[in-house]
Amino acid sequence: MQPATQYAKSGDVHIAYQLFGSGPVNLVMVPGFVSNVENYWEEPDLARFLTRLGSYARVVTFDKRGTGMSDRGGELPGLDQRMDDLRAVMDAAGMEQAALFGISEGAPLSVLFAATYPDRCRALILYGSFSRFSYWFPTKQALEAFFGYVEQAWGTGGSVQKFAPSRANDAAFQRWWGRNERLGASPAAVKALMSMNSQIEISGILPAVRVPTLVIHRTGDKTVSVEGGRDVAAHIPGARLFELPGSDHIFYVGENADEISDAIEEFLTGSRSPVSVDRVLATVLFTDIVGSTEKAAALGDQRWRDLLDGHHATIRRNLARFRGHEVKTTGDGFLATFDGPARGVRCACAIVEDMRPLGIEVRAGLHTGECEMIGSDVGGIAVHIGARVAALAASSEVLVSSTVKDLVAGSGLRFNDRGIRSLKGIPGEWRIYAVER
């Protein structure tokens, strides 16, 4: 049963919103460019997604001014006025502070709100996000093509091909999506909204965000390029980037929609289930700087520290990009884990390449095996194997165990056989491979 629609007053404008759930976390969903809060509940997958949010959070959904059930004003609002509307909705719902879930075009608004009112935003979740409009429509021609669709076919649901390609052959979903278009905004309003959105550029304020941030993006998103999410995550201090496969822009459809739900719940509550796990299968990555002692002596303490700062920032940026988890630094290197070996290998290669402009050469080694979770640390034989593999690598080389090589079959990664080696302190012999780059 869907919640009642209410109105918050923002200046002279009425903003439609719904409030549901009774969990300890306050969460505000900031929608994409058009929405209709009452139509949400007519789509089973979206209703299920919202119901799950409400199981652990007190949730507000709303329609931005000029869309859905909110007032249509004379002039379209800028981001500053939309911030006023968001604050008015929070006030009406009795939320002094809340986490924001910014979806697509709602992400820039959420970022700006978090930077402007840090006392009212406890955390940010950004899905399908971007800092500038070109990540959505990279050329003027692309935007004109969209305007052509709006003029000729808005309300038919035909845009499902781009927003939710996995449901392109689902007639019922397309009918609902067409209704969502019609109830979200008229064709003229859509064109005006998109013309305004084309001015969005928030790159300069991303470093000003000081709240915990989770950035979620599908790598093949057909609407907003994954590079948009990567850019946002790279420039918000401490942001975590969670990439998933898939081409859908709509978060509640696709085979991995539940993974998105899991990630949001874990981020907001600290856990996704009561199950305690102390051993997991993980890919372990070790890196270290080649010739670090000699380089430190040649540079002196201050210049060496500056170089290490650049080294650490480069590795952390790539760990965020490839969903790696930093376990600890090892002086002049890092220990990190990944839940997918191909991501770990690609991360290692990116790290090696990105160090070159800094004048640093690193080596890296990876192994996949069962790891013991010891608080924030990891242990077990898999970690020792990873360290030994890394120690065999030459300058700017990424080595992997045969376990990793076998697990990434079909990924497009290529390897050169480095032969069978004995690993110090590890029983047996191990075949080692170098990643081709």
Order of alpha helices (4+ residues) and beta strands (2+ residues): beta-beta-beta-alpha-alpha-beta-alpha-beta-alpha-beta-alpha-alpha-alpha-alpha-beta-alpha-beta-alpha-beta-alpha-alpha-beta-beta-alpha-beta-beta-alpha-beta-alpha-beta-beta
